[in-house]
């Protein structure tokens, strides 16, 4: 027996706020704050670049215009994923 394909995912990520401290993202029933001090790649990005975010699987986000690829776990616990950024 062949199973039918799954439906289209409708609950993607949504950027809900951008301010001088960082960005807020709503994913499913959770909202996450990405401060620029922990996620510096977003600091000088345009609004269009930041709001263009794609959801891969349930635990992965991708910003194609910035080539930024983050797991939700790295957003929840950035201390566990140290940066090397200069």
C-alpha positions as CSV (number, residue, x, y, z in Angstrom):
1,X,0.0,0.0,0.0
2,X,1.3,3.5,-0.8
3,X,0.7,6.3,1.6
4,X,-0.4,9.7,0.4
5,X,1.9,12.7,0.8
6,X,1.7,14.8,3.9
7,X,-0.1,18.1,3.6
8,X,1.5,21.5,3.4
9,X,2.9,22.8,6.6
10,X,1.0,26.0,7.6
11,X,2.6,26.9,10.9
12,X,5.9,28.4,9.8
13,X,8.1,30.9,11.6
14,X,7.1,34.5,11.8
15,X,9.2,37.5,12.9
16,X,7.0,39.4,15.2
17,X,9.3,42.2,16.3
18,X,12.7,43.8,15.4
19,X,14.2,46.4,17.7
20,X,17.6,47.8,18.8
21,X,18.3,44.8,21.0
22,X,17.3,41.9,18.7
23,X,14.5,40.1,17.0
24,X,11.5,38.1,18.1
25,X,10.3,35.0,16.3
26,X,7.1,33.1,16.7
27,X,7.3,29.4,15.9
28,X,4.3,27.2,16.6
29,X,3.2,28.1,20.2
30,X,6.5,29.5,21.3
31,X,8.1,32.9,20.9
32,X,11.9,33.3,20.9
33,X,14.1,36.3,21.4
34,X,17.4,36.5,19.4
35,X,19.6,39.2,21.0
36,X,22.2,40.7,18.7
37,X,24.9,40.1,21.2
38,X,24.3,36.3,20.8
39,X,23.2,36.4,17.2
40,X,25.3,39.2,15.6
41,X,24.5,38.3,12.0
42,X,21.1,40.0,12.2
43,X,22.4,43.4,13.6
44,X,23.0,45.1,10.2
45,X,20.5,43.0,8.1
46,X,17.6,44.7,6.5
47,X,14.0,44.2,7.6
48,X,13.3,42.3,4.4
49,X,16.3,40.0,5.0
50,X,15.2,39.2,8.6
51,X,11.5,38.6,7.8
52,X,12.4,36.2,5.0
53,X,12.7,33.1,7.2
54,X,11.9,29.5,6.3
55,X,11.1,26.6,8.5
56,X,12.8,23.3,7.9
57,X,11.4,20.4,9.9
58,X,10.0,21.4,13.3
59,X,13.3,22.5,14.8
60,X,15.3,24.4,12.1
61,X,15.2,27.9,10.7
62,X,16.9,29.3,7.6
63,X,17.3,32.9,6.3
64,X,18.1,32.4,2.6
65,X,19.0,36.1,1.9
66,X,21.5,36.0,4.8
67,X,22.6,32.4,4.5
68,X,21.9,31.9,8.2
69,X,20.9,28.5,9.4
70,X,19.9,27.9,13.1
71,X,18.4,25.1,15.0
72,X,15.8,26.0,17.6
73,X,18.0,24.3,20.2
74,X,20.8,26.9,19.5
75,X,18.2,29.7,20.0
76,X,16.9,28.2,23.3
77,X,20.4,27.6,24.7
78,X,23.0,29.8,22.9
79,X,25.5,29.2,25.7
80,X,25.8,25.6,24.4
81,X,26.7,26.9,20.9
82,X,29.6,29.3,21.3
83,X,30.3,31.8,18.5
84,X,33.5,32.8,16.9
85,X,32.8,36.2,15.5
86,X,34.9,39.2,14.9
